[in-house]
Amino acid sequence: MVTSPVVNTYPLSNYTFGTKEPKMEKDTSVADRLARMKVNYMKEGMRTSVEGILLGVHQQGGITSNQNADDSLVL
């Protein structure tokens, strides 16, 4: 039997929203970013938490993403 995934949604009043000051890019290229991330992974291991998740669903069912200044995409 195949089951459909369930996504629980809650009222926006359950969440807080705010803004942050923009952060400068640490790396000048994607290659520099990947090298830095590799060094961090070797020192610290796998990331176990995230700062936040932004999920936007369009009528077509797609997921939105943000594009960084270095043209990399962040979901």
A tleap script that builds the chain and sets N, CA, C and O, in Angstrom:
source leaprc.protein.ff14SB
mol = sequence {
  NMET VAL THR SER PRO VAL VAL ASN THR TYR
  PRO LEU SER ASN TYR THR PHE GLY THR LYS
  GLU PRO LYS MET GLU LYS ASP THR SER VAL
  ALA ASP ARG LEU ALA ARG MET LYS VAL ASN
  TYR MET LYS GLU GLY MET ARG THR SER VAL
  GLU GLY ILE LEU LEU GLY VAL HIE GLN GLN
  GLY GLY ILE THR SER ASN GLN ASN ALA ASP
  ASP SER LEU VAL CLEU
}
set mol.1.N position { 0.849 -1.185 0.000 }
set mol.1.CA position { 0.000 0.000 0.000 }
set mol.1.C position { 0.888 1.238 0.000 }
set mol.1.O position { 1.812 1.340 0.807 }
set mol.2.N position { 0.618 2.166 -0.886 }
set mol.2.CA position { 1.378 3.405 -0.992 }
set mol.2.C position { 0.628 4.491 -0.238 }
set mol.2.O position { -0.573 4.682 -0.431 }
set mol.3.N position { 1.352 5.203 0.627 }
set mol.3.CA position { 0.730 6.299 1.362 }
set mol.3.C position { 1.294 7.614 0.884 }
set mol.3.O position { 2.458 7.695 0.491 }
set mol.4.N position { 0.485 8.628 0.917 }
set mol.4.CA position { 0.924 9.966 0.536 }
set mol.4.C position { 1.612 10.628 1.719 }
set mol.4.O position { 1.199 10.427 2.862 }
set mol.5.N position { 2.661 11.420 1.465 }
set mol.5.CA position { 3.298 12.134 2.574 }
set mol.5.C position { 2.331 13.163 3.163 }
set mol.5.O position { 1.511 13.741 2.451 }
set mol.6.N position { 2.441 13.376 4.451 }
set mol.6.CA position { 1.581 14.330 5.150 }
set mol.6.C position { 2.425 15.523 5.572 }
set mol.6.O position { 3.497 15.363 6.156 }
set mol.7.N position { 1.936 16.707 5.276 }
set mol.7.CA position { 2.595 17.936 5.709 }
set mol.7.C position { 1.624 18.674 6.610 }
set mol.7.O position { 0.562 19.118 6.173 }
set mol.8.N position { 2.000 18.800 7.868 }
set mol.8.CA position { 1.158 19.537 8.807 }
set mol.8.C position { 1.374 21.024 8.607 }
set mol.8.O position { 2.514 21.482 8.529 }
set mol.9.N position { 0.294 21.780 8.524 }
set mol.9.CA position { 0.400 23.235 8.424 }
set mol.9.C position { -0.260 23.851 9.651 }
set mol.9.O position { -1.239 23.321 10.177 }
set mol.10.N position { 0.279 24.961 10.093 }
set mol.10.CA position { -0.199 25.627 11.294 }
set mol.10.C position { -0.431 27.103 10.982 }
set mol.10.O position { 0.161 27.629 10.040 }
set mol.11.N position { -1.280 27.778 11.751 }
set mol.11.CA position { -1.553 29.203 11.503 }
set mol.11.C position { -0.278 30.035 11.618 }
set mol.11.O position { 0.616 29.710 12.400 }
set mol.12.N position { -0.201 31.112 10.833 }
set mol.12.CA position { 0.969 31.990 10.888 }
set mol.12.C position { 1.150 32.610 12.260 }
set mol.12.O position { 2.260 33.014 12.607 }
set mol.13.N position { 0.095 32.693 13.045 }
set mol.13.CA position { 0.208 33.271 14.395 }
set mol.13.C position { 1.094 32.420 15.302 }
set mol.13.O position { 1.509 32.887 16.362 }
set mol.14.N position { 1.390 31.187 14.909 }
set mol.14.CA position { 2.276 30.319 15.698 }
set mol.14.C position { 3.754 30.649 15.494 }
set mol.14.O position { 4.608 30.083 16.176 }
set mol.15.N position { 4.066 31.550 14.570 }
set mol.15.CA position { 5.451 31.830 14.200 }
set mol.15.C position { 5.787 33.294 14.431 }
set mol.15.O position { 4.902 34.147 14.501 }
set mol.16.N position { 7.068 33.565 14.546 }
set mol.16.CA position { 7.531 34.944 14.630 }
set mol.16.C position { 8.346 35.240 13.370 }
set mol.16.O position { 8.996 34.352 12.818 }
set mol.17.N position { 8.306 36.473 12.931 }
set mol.17.CA position { 9.003 36.875 11.712 }
set mol.17.C position { 9.849 38.101 12.020 }
set mol.17.O position { 9.482 38.924 12.859 }
set mol.18.N position { 10.959 38.217 11.354 }
set mol.18.CA position { 11.819 39.368 11.566 }
set mol.18.C position { 12.776 39.523 10.409 }
set mol.18.O position { 12.691 38.804 9.413 }
set mol.19.N position { 13.674 40.454 10.544 }
set mol.19.CA position { 14.682 40.697 9.524 }
set mol.19.C position { 16.052 40.719 10.175 }
set mol.19.O position { 16.177 40.914 11.384 }
set mol.20.N position { 17.058 40.520 9.378 }
set mol.20.CA position { 18.443 40.578 9.841 }
set mol.20.C position { 19.225 41.491 8.914 }
set mol.20.O position { 18.831 41.726 7.772 }
set mol.21.N position { 20.318 41.993 9.411 }
set mol.21.CA position { 21.224 42.769 8.579 }
set mol.21.C position { 21.857 41.836 7.555 }
set mol.21.O position { 22.124 40.676 7.867 }
set mol.22.N position { 22.103 42.318 6.337 }
set mol.22.CA position { 22.728 41.455 5.327 }
set mol.22.C position { 24.132 41.046 5.748 }
set mol.22.O position { 24.865 41.830 6.350 }
set mol.23.N position { 24.496 39.813 5.427 }
set mol.23.CA position { 25.827 39.308 5.728 }
set mol.23.C position { 26.665 39.342 4.458 }
set mol.23.O position { 26.186 38.991 3.380 }
set mol.24.N position { 27.895 39.758 4.588 }
set mol.24.CA position { 28.798 39.793 3.447 }
set mol.24.C position { 29.207 38.358 3.101 }
set mol.24.O position { 29.356 37.519 3.989 }
set mol.25.N position { 29.383 38.089 1.830 }
set mol.25.CA position { 29.825 36.775 1.383 }
set mol.25.C position { 31.254 36.535 1.858 }
set mol.25.O position { 32.110 37.409 1.723 }
set mol.26.N position { 31.514 35.350 2.416 }
set mol.26.CA position { 32.856 35.017 2.888 }
set mol.26.C position { 33.767 34.595 1.740 }
set mol.26.O position { 34.990 34.703 1.833 }
set mol.27.N position { 33.163 34.119 0.668 }
set mol.27.CA position { 33.933 33.532 -0.417 }
set mol.27.C position { 33.720 34.322 -1.709 }
set mol.27.O position { 32.656 34.902 -1.929 }
set mol.28.N position { 34.737 34.334 -2.547 }
set mol.28.CA position { 34.633 35.070 -3.806 }
set mol.28.C position { 34.173 34.193 -4.962 }
set mol.28.O position { 33.827 34.705 -6.027 }
set mol.29.N position { 34.165 32.865 -4.763 }
set mol.29.CA position { 33.730 31.963 -5.829 }
set mol.29.C position { 33.097 30.720 -5.215 }
set mol.29.O position { 33.231 30.464 -4.018 }
set mol.30.N position { 32.418 29.967 -6.040 }
set mol.30.CA position { 31.813 28.721 -5.582 }
set mol.30.C position { 32.905 27.736 -5.154 }
set mol.30.O position { 32.742 27.019 -4.166 }
set mol.31.N position { 34.011 27.699 -5.891 }
set mol.31.CA position { 35.114 26.800 -5.541 }
set mol.31.C position { 35.672 27.142 -4.157 }
set mol.31.O position { 35.974 26.242 -3.373 }
set mol.32.N position { 35.810 28.444 -3.850 }
set mol.32.CA position { 36.295 28.858 -2.529 }
set mol.32.C position { 35.313 28.429 -1.442 }
set mol.32.O position { 35.720 27.966 -0.377 }
set mol.33.N position { 34.010 28.586 -1.719 }
set mol.33.CA position { 32.992 28.193 -0.739 }
set mol.33.C position { 33.044 26.684 -0.472 }
set mol.33.O position { 32.988 26.254 0.680 }
set mol.34.N position { 33.151 25.885 -1.537 }
set mol.34.CA position { 33.215 24.435 -1.357 }
set mol.34.C position { 34.463 24.021 -0.584 }
set mol.34.O position { 34.401 23.113 0.245 }
set mol.35.N position { 35.587 24.672 -0.844 }
set mol.35.CA position { 36.814 24.362 -0.103 }
set mol.35.C position { 36.647 24.696 1.371 }
set mol.35.O position { 37.062 23.921 2.232 }
set mol.36.N position { 36.037 25.854 1.674 }
set mol.36.CA position { 35.816 26.235 3.068 }
set mol.36.C position { 34.866 25.253 3.758 }
set mol.36.O position { 35.084 24.862 4.905 }
set mol.37.N position { 33.804 24.860 3.036 }
set mol.37.CA position { 32.847 23.926 3.615 }
set mol.37.C position { 33.485 22.555 3.873 }
set mol.37.O position { 33.155 21.894 4.857 }
set mol.38.N position { 34.389 22.134 2.998 }
set mol.38.CA position { 35.086 20.856 3.183 }
set mol.38.C position { 35.963 20.899 4.425 }
set mol.38.O position { 35.988 19.945 5.203 }
set mol.39.N position { 36.684 22.001 4.615 }
set mol.39.CA position { 37.529 22.149 5.808 }
set mol.39.C position { 36.663 22.144 7.066 }
set mol.39.O position { 37.008 21.494 8.053 }
set mol.40.N position { 35.536 22.869 7.036 }
set mol.40.CA position { 34.631 22.886 8.193 }
set mol.40.C position { 34.085 21.504 8.489 }
set mol.40.O position { 33.978 21.116 9.653 }
set mol.41.N position { 33.736 20.751 7.449 }
set mol.41.CA position { 33.209 19.403 7.641 }
set mol.41.C position { 34.265 18.497 8.270 }
set mol.41.O position { 33.956 17.701 9.157 }
set mol.42.N position { 35.501 18.618 7.813 }
set mol.42.CA position { 36.580 17.791 8.369 }
set mol.42.C position { 36.815 18.112 9.847 }
set mol.42.O position { 37.137 17.219 10.631 }
set mol.43.N position { 36.653 19.396 10.235 }
set mol.43.CA position { 36.858 19.793 11.629 }
set mol.43.C position { 35.663 19.476 12.511 }
set mol.43.O position { 35.830 18.992 13.630 }
set mol.44.N position { 34.447 19.746 12.013 }
set mol.44.CA position { 33.254 19.724 12.857 }
set mol.44.C position { 32.291 18.581 12.578 }
set mol.44.O position { 31.432 18.290 13.409 }
set mol.45.N position { 32.412 17.926 11.429 }
set mol.45.CA position { 31.486 16.856 11.081 }
set mol.45.C position { 30.210 17.409 10.467 }
set mol.45.O position { 30.139 18.575 10.079 }
set mol.46.N position { 29.202 16.540 10.388 }
set mol.46.CA position { 27.953 16.916 9.743 }
set mol.46.C position { 27.186 17.941 10.569 }
set mol.46.O position { 27.177 17.879 11.799 }
set mol.47.N position { 26.552 18.868 9.894 }
set mol.47.CA position { 25.728 19.886 10.556 }
set mol.47.C position { 24.510 19.213 11.177 }
set mol.47.O position { 23.880 18.363 10.548 }
set mol.48.N position { 24.180 19.586 12.398 }
set mol.48.CA position { 23.044 18.963 13.086 }
set mol.48.C position { 21.898 19.924 13.330 }
set mol.48.O position { 20.884 19.533 13.908 }
set mol.49.N position { 22.032 21.165 12.907 }
set mol.49.CA position { 20.937 22.121 13.067 }
set mol.49.C position { 20.981 23.118 11.914 }
set mol.49.O position { 21.986 23.238 11.213 }
set mol.50.N position { 19.878 23.824 11.735 }
set mol.50.CA position { 19.797 24.837 10.688 }
set mol.50.C position { 19.303 26.137 11.303 }
set mol.50.O position { 18.647 26.131 12.345 }
set mol.51.N position { 19.623 27.254 10.652 }
set mol.51.CA position { 19.180 28.555 11.138 }
set mol.51.C position { 17.704 28.770 10.848 }
set mol.51.O position { 16.992 29.373 11.651 }
set mol.52.N position { 17.247 28.285 9.720 }
set mol.52.CA position { 15.841 28.451 9.370 }
set mol.52.C position { 15.526 27.764 8.068 }
set mol.52.O position { 16.426 27.394 7.313 }
set mol.53.N position { 14.257 27.596 7.808 }
set mol.53.CA position { 13.800 26.958 6.581 }
set mol.53.C position { 12.756 27.852 5.945 }
set mol.53.O position { 11.822 28.303 6.608 }
set mol.54.N position { 12.917 28.103 4.665 }
set mol.54.CA position { 11.946 28.883 3.912 }
set mol.54.C position { 11.399 27.986 2.820 }
set mol.54.O position { 12.140 27.536 1.946 }
set mol.55.N position { 10.119 27.730 2.869 }
set mol.55.CA position { 9.490 26.876 1.889 }
set mol.55.C position { 8.300 27.605 1.312 }
set mol.55.O position { 7.388 27.993 2.043 }
set mol.56.N position { 8.303 27.792 0.021 }
set mol.56.CA position { 7.179 28.426 -0.656 }
set mol.56.C position { 6.661 27.492 -1.725 }
set mol.56.O position { 7.435 27.003 -2.547 }
set mol.57.N position { 5.393 27.240 -1.728 }
set mol.57.CA position { 4.812 26.317 -2.687 }
set mol.57.C position { 3.947 27.104 -3.658 }
set mol.57.O position { 3.062 27.854 -3.247 }
set mol.58.N position { 4.206 26.931 -4.942 }
set mol.58.CA position { 3.433 27.576 -5.990 }
set mol.58.C position { 2.232 26.708 -6.330 }
set mol.58.O position { 2.148 25.558 -5.901 }
set mol.59.N position { 1.320 27.251 -7.089 }
set mol.59.CA position { 0.159 26.464 -7.516 }
set mol.59.C position { 0.579 25.241 -8.317 }
set mol.59.O position { -0.116 24.225 -8.297 }
set mol.60.N position { 1.697 25.319 -9.016 }
set mol.60.CA position { 2.170 24.177 -9.792 }
set mol.60.C position { 2.889 23.158 -8.913 }
set mol.60.O position { 3.264 22.089 -9.395 }
set mol.61.N position { 3.088 23.471 -7.633 }
set mol.61.CA position { 3.736 22.529 -6.733 }
set mol.61.C position { 5.240 22.657 -6.654 }
set mol.61.O position { 5.890 21.785 -6.078 }
set mol.62.N position { 5.823 23.709 -7.210 }
set mol.62.CA position { 7.274 23.884 -7.153 }
set mol.62.C position { 7.721 24.417 -5.807 }
set mol.62.O position { 6.896 24.822 -4.987 }
set mol.63.N position { 9.020 24.418 -5.580 }
set mol.63.CA position { 9.604 24.942 -4.347 }
set mol.63.C position { 10.444 26.152 -4.707 }
set mol.63.O position { 11.221 26.108 -5.661 }
set mol.64.N position { 10.297 27.238 -3.951 }
set mol.64.CA position { 11.074 28.439 -4.230 }
set mol.64.C position { 12.479 28.304 -3.658 }
set mol.64.O position { 12.717 27.489 -2.766 }
set mol.65.N position { 13.396 29.093 -4.166 }
set mol.65.CA position { 14.760 29.096 -3.661 }
set mol.65.C position { 15.298 30.514 -3.762 }
set mol.65.O position { 14.757 31.348 -4.487 }
set mol.66.N position { 16.367 30.773 -3.028 }
set mol.66.CA position { 17.039 32.067 -3.079 }
set mol.66.C position { 18.342 31.898 -3.835 }
set mol.66.O position { 18.984 30.850 -3.761 }
set mol.67.N position { 18.729 32.937 -4.565 }
set mol.67.CA position { 19.985 32.892 -5.311 }
set mol.67.C position { 20.974 33.846 -4.649 }
set mol.67.O position { 20.681 35.025 -4.452 }
set mol.68.N position { 22.153 33.318 -4.309 }
set mol.68.CA position { 23.197 34.123 -3.690 }
set mol.68.C position { 23.905 34.965 -4.733 }
set mol.68.O position { 23.705 34.787 -5.934 }
set mol.69.N position { 24.731 35.879 -4.263 }
set mol.69.CA position { 25.482 36.756 -5.160 }
set mol.69.C position { 26.425 35.959 -6.060 }
set mol.69.O position { 26.743 36.400 -7.165 }
set mol.70.N position { 26.877 34.787 -5.596 }
set mol.70.CA position { 27.794 33.961 -6.408 }
set mol.70.C position { 27.040 32.995 -7.322 }
set mol.70.O position { 27.626 32.041 -7.834 }
set mol.71.N position { 25.740 33.241 -7.529 }
set mol.71.CA position { 24.878 32.444 -8.414 }
set mol.71.C position { 24.592 31.046 -7.889 }
set mol.71.O position { 24.032 30.234 -8.625 }
set mol.72.N position { 24.955 30.723 -6.634 }
set mol.72.CA position { 24.561 29.439 -6.076 }
set mol.72.C position { 23.129 29.549 -5.546 }
set mol.72.O position { 22.694 30.626 -5.139 }
set mol.73.N position { 22.417 28.454 -5.552 }
set mol.73.CA position { 21.031 28.444 -5.097 }
set mol.73.C position { 20.928 27.866 -3.701 }
set mol.73.O position { 21.622 26.910 -3.356 }
set mol.74.N position { 20.059 28.454 -2.906 }
set mol.74.CA position { 19.813 27.996 -1.553 }
set mol.74.C position { 18.336 27.686 -1.452 }
set mol.74.O position { 17.502 28.547 -1.734 }
set mol.75.N position { 17.998 26.471 -1.056 }
set mol.75.CA position { 16.595 26.124 -0.877 }
set mol.75.C position { 16.091 26.630 0.440 }
set mol.75.O position { 14.922 26.432 0.771 }
savepdb mol mol.pdb
quit
